[in-house]
Amino acid sequence: YVLAIAILSAFYTGLQTWRQVYELSTAREILSRHKTAMIDFFGDQIVAYLLISAASSAVPLTNRMREGADNIFTDSSASAISMEFFAFFSLSLSSLISVYKLSNQTYI
């Protein structure tokens, strides 16, 4: 689960980065500002919650495995968990920025 969510979040972040670079380099928008703001907001929210869910579900299992034996697998698992927490905090900051951008949209 941790690996699947890490791959999904990397894919989402890669697509967002590609879109931003494309729009900056060509000075053209792929989608309208309203649609982009909505996609950014909901995408950031969904991926952030998936990341925190994956990290929090892996913590008890890793702790239980470390009681029996502390090996390279448990160390790798602990590293993956810490990186998912870091990615969650990064995406939650991005989500706050998305909320700000979405709240400044005019709907009329």
Sequence and secondary structure as in RCSB ss.txt:
>XXXX:A:sequence
YVLAIAILSAFYTGLQTWRQVYELSTAREILSRHKTAMIDFFGDQIVAYLLISAASSAVPLTNRMREGADNIFTD
SSASAISMEFFAFFSLSLSSLISVYKLSNQTYI
>XXXX:A:secstr
 HHHHHHHHHHHHHHHHHHHHHHHHH   SS HHHHHHHHHHHHHHHHHHHHHHHHHHHHHHHHHHHH   HHHH
HHHHHHHHHHHHHHHHHHHHHHHHHHHHT    
